[in-house]
Amino acid sequence: MLIATPPKYAVSQVVGYIKGKSAIHVARVYGERKRNFVCQHFWARGYFVSTVGRDEEGIRRYIRDQEKEDGRSEQLDLV
C-alpha cells in the first residue's frame, strides 16, 4: 500500500486508523457479524513504514507488479 499523509498526522495514527476501520469492515462483510471485533485481533500488532523519497515510481511499479502476480497465482489455483 502506498499512501501519502500530511506531516501533521503521525504515521502510527494513520496506520491505526486504517487497520481499525479495515478490521471492522472485514468483520461485518465476511464474518457473519453485525458487531465489531470484541477481544479479538484481526491484524498483527506491528507494521513496517518506509519513506519513498526519490524512487516513488519504482515503488508504484513494484506494487502494480505484485497485484499482477497475485492475480496470476489465483488463476492457477482455480485450475
C-alpha positions in Angstrom: 0.0 0.0 0.0 1.4 3.4 -1.0 -0.2 6.3 0.8 0.8 9.9 1.3 -0.1 11.7 4.5 0.3 15.3 5.6 3.1 15.8 8.2 0.5 16.9 10.8 -0.6 13.2 11.2 1.6 10.7 13.0 2.3 7.6 11.0 1.1 5.5 13.9 -2.3 7.3 13.9 -2.8 6.7 10.2 -1.8 3.0 10.3 -4.0 2.5 13.4 -7.0 4.1 11.7 -6.5 2.0 8.5 -6.1 -1.2 10.5 -9.1 -0.5 12.7 -11.5 0.5 10.0 -10.5 -2.3 7.7 -10.8 -4.9 10.5 -14.4 -3.6 11.3 -15.3 -3.8 7.6 -13.9 -7.3 7.1 -15.8 -8.5 10.2 -19.1 -7.0 9.1 -18.9 -8.1 5.4 -17.3 -11.6 5.7 -17.7 -12.6 9.3 -21.5 -13.1 9.7 -21.4 -10.5 12.4 -23.1 -7.2 12.8 -20.8 -6.1 15.6 -17.2 -5.1 15.8 -14.4 -7.5 17.0 -14.5 -7.7 20.8 -11.4 -9.1 22.5 -10.2 -10.4 19.1 -7.4 -9.2 16.8 -7.6 -9.2 13.1 -4.2 -7.6 12.3 -0.8 -8.2 13.9 0.3 -5.6 16.3 3.2 -4.3 14.2 3.7 -2.6 10.9 6.5 -1.5 8.6 6.9 2.0 7.3 9.4 3.5 5.0 9.7 6.7 3.2 9.6 6.6 -0.6 11.7 9.6 -1.3 13.4 9.6 -4.7 12.1 6.3 -6.2 8.3 6.7 -5.9 7.7 5.5 -9.4 9.8 2.3 -8.8 7.7 1.6 -5.7 4.5 2.1 -7.6 5.7 -0.3 -10.3 6.6 -2.9 -7.7 3.1 -2.7 -6.2 1.5 -2.9 -9.6 3.6 -6.0 -10.4 2.7 -7.6 -7.1 -1.0 -7.2 -8.0 -0.5 -8.9 -11.3 1.5 -11.7 -9.7 -1.3 -12.2 -7.1 -3.9 -12.4 -9.9 -1.8 -14.9 -11.8 -1.5 -17.2 -8.7 -5.2 -17.0 -8.1 -5.9 -18.2 -11.7 -3.5 -21.1 -11.2 -5.4 -22.1 -8.0 -8.7 -22.2 -9.9 -7.4 -24.6 -12.5 
